[in-house]
Amino acid sequence: MEFRYLGNSGLKISEITYGNWLTHGSQVENDTAAQCVQAALDSGITTFDTADAYANTAAETVLGDALAGERRASLEIFTKVYWPTGPKGPNDSGLSRKHILESIDGSLSRLKTDYVDLYQAHRYDHETPLEETMQAFADVVRSGKALYIGVSEWDADQLRAGQKLASELGFRIISNQPQYSMLWRVIEDKVVPASEELGISQIVWSPVAQGVLTGKYKPGAELPAGSRATDEKGGANTIKSFLNDEVLTGVQKLQPVADGLGLSMAQLALAWVLQNSNVASAIIGASRPEQVSDNVKAAGVKLDASVLSAIDDAIGSLAERDPAKTVSPESRPS
């Protein structure tokens, strides 16, 4: 495993982060989830990402149980706040001071820890004054409940405004967590340049495009039984935009590129996002321990210019690049 600094900070995180969106507390039984976490630890992963909204708080509980007994100082535990949790009352979502300060306590209890290394705004809240949100985050840091603050799916203007306020309050935003893959490149035009300017790193989710970049979905073929594309608990909705024959045909052209490097398709996809110097880590999920062991082999892989060109020739024109598609809901979830 290799490690990178997170933003303009002294915090180092593993190039591969283990995340439990759509798995723990939902798709995967708790015993299997614990085995996946152990596989991550055995593979050198030290960074774990979750959120209070995943499986309506159950994912945090499963992760906390799986990490119990590990040396806390050797781990980086990340969680998030924004989406609805609990009974979903009027103050159970968003980035109000009330929701942030209550949510951090709930997350710490479920994760069985006194602090998280990174507390992230899961989306931008258009309905709460940014000043209120940043002040609440400052208080969370000063209380010792979070060491650093990050965000997720904020656009370039939101990052600039948030960083300005954070700096005035005595802390810094050090990370953004966007979707990023060979097929989803919307951060490259504006978010990445702004982040480099502001001292913010990307911790990217869906680097294998919800499994599409593994090559297991074939053009014109039925969806594999038991795959994310057939999961009615939420997985099918997240992957459907990639499931068209043009994209799937382009993805199949990556197989000889991966074979030539001695990599699996998933390893190639992970290695590709890690070539971006503004990316600190790529998040992987897993439903089986062996998936973790396979994916971590992407850490430290360097792709030369000819390989990057071959990847662009195969699917570059199929990638979504519109910066306006950075996710930022206009209204708070209810």
C-alpha positions, 0 to 999 in steps of 0.5 A: 500500500502507498500513502498520499497527503490529504489536501494541504494537511499533514494527514496521510491516507492510503491510496485505496480507501475502504467504503461501505456505501450500498454494502454494510447493513444492506447488501452484505451480511454483517459477518461478511462485512467484517471479513471484508474489513479484515481483508482491507486491514490485511492488505494495508488499507488504513482509511475507512469511509462511511456516512450516517445515511448509509443503510439509515445509520446501520453501516456506521454501526457495522463498521464500528463493530468491525474495527473494534479492537484495532489500534485507533491511531493507526486508522483514518475513519471518515464519515459524513452528514447531510442526508436524512437519518432516523425518523426523517423529521424536519431537522434530520437532514441538511447542514444546519448547526442543529443537525451537524452537532447532533449527527456527529455525536450519533456517528461517534457512538455508532463508530465506537470512537471519540473522534473521526479523522475527517467529517464531511458535508455529504452535499452542499446545503442551499437552504442553510447559510454557509456561515452557519454550516462552517461555524458548526464545523469549526466547533466540531473541530475545536471540540476534538470530535473531528480532526479535519473537515471535508465535503462531497460533490461540491462544485468549484464556486462552493469550494471557494466560498466554503474555504474562504469562510473556513479559513476565517474560522481557523480551519481548512477544508482539505478534501472533496469526495466526488464521483470520478472514473474513466466514464465520469470525468465532470470534475476535471474542468473546474473542480480539480483546478479550483481544488489545486488552488485551494489545497483540497484533494479528491477522495473519489467514489465509484472509480470502477463506475459501479462495476461497469469498468470491471467488464462483467457487463457485456453489450447485448447480454443479460445482466449478471445474476446477483450483480449491482445492476439487478439490486433493487435496494438502490444499486440498480438506480446508481448504475443504469446510466452506464448500461448502454451498448455503446459504453459497454462496447467501449469498455470491452476494448480495455481488456487487452490494455489491462491484459498487457499490463498484467492487471484486472479491469478493476485494477486498471480503472483504479490505477487510472483515477490514481494517476490524477495528482489531485486524487488522494485516494480511490474508494472501493466497496466489496461484497466479498473479501477477495474483491478487496485483495484484488483491488488493492493491487492497483495501489502504486501502479504507474500508467505511462502515456501510451497506456493513457492514450489507449484508454482514451482511444477506447472510451474517452469520447464516451465519458461524461465531462459536463461540469454542470453535472456535479451533484448539488441538490437545490433543495434539502432532502426531506 
